Amino acid sequence: MERVPDERPRSLPPEEGSPLQWWDEFEAAARRSLETRLRYSFIRTYKPVLDDATYRAFDSMEGYRRWCEQSLPDWLGYGRV
């Protein structure tokens, strides 16, 4: 079994996007609490129409699918295939 070094490798120059920079970012993230990591791991994006009402109710799955096709932008991916 190969031994994992205690320190990161120092043979590469610290260039933008280099493995050393990634290692620094990983170490910084590892020092954060789990709560902080979870808070920053989800990106909230406004979804037109979907986010405009607190809830919607449909009588059937067919009604829901029809509403999706007629109301939602195609790029959201709720259309039928």
SEGU-687011 format. One record per residue (C-alpha): x, y, z. Coordinates in steps of 0.02 Angstrom, whole numbers, plus 32768, in hexadecimal, padded with zeros to 4 digits. Layout:
! SEGU-687011
XYZ
...
! end
This chain:
! SEGU-687011
800080008000
804380AB7FCF
80618128805B
800381CD8049
80768261806B
805082CD8103
8068836D80A0
803283A07FF5
80B283927F6A
811C842E7F4F
816484047EA4
80E584657E3D
80DF85237E2D
804585767E7D
7FF385A97DD8
7F3B85D47DC2
7ED885327DB8
7F6D84C87DE9
7F62842E7E59
7FB384947EE6
7F2985167EDD
7EA7848B7EE1
7EFD84407F79
7EF884E97FD3
7E3E84FA7FAD
7E1D84487FE7
7E798465808A
7E1A850780AA
7D7384B08089
7DA3841E80FA
7DBE8497818B
7D0C84DB817C
7C80849081E4
7C0784178193
7B7C849881A7
7BE0851B8147
7C1084A080BD
7B5A846E80A5
7B20852380A3
7B9B854F8017
7B8484AF7FB2
7AD684D77F6F
7ABA85617EF0
7A0E85AE7EF2
79D285DA7E45
792F86307E1C
78C285C17DAE
784086277D50
778B85F27D6D
77BD85657DE5
77F885DF7E6B
776A865C7E51
76EA86017EBE
76FD85B07F69
76A485127F30
763B84C67EA5
75C084367EA9
758783CC7E18
74F983507E0A
756082D77DA4
760F82B67D64
75CE82DC7CB6
759683887CF0
764183A87D3C
769983717C9C
762883DF7C31
764A84737CA3
770684557C96
770084507BD8
769784ED7BCB
76E285567C57
779A852E7C70
782D85617C01
787A84D17BA1
792584EC7BEE
78E584B77C9A
78D284067C57
782083E07C8F
77DF83BB7BE1
77B8830F7B9E
783C82B07B40
! end
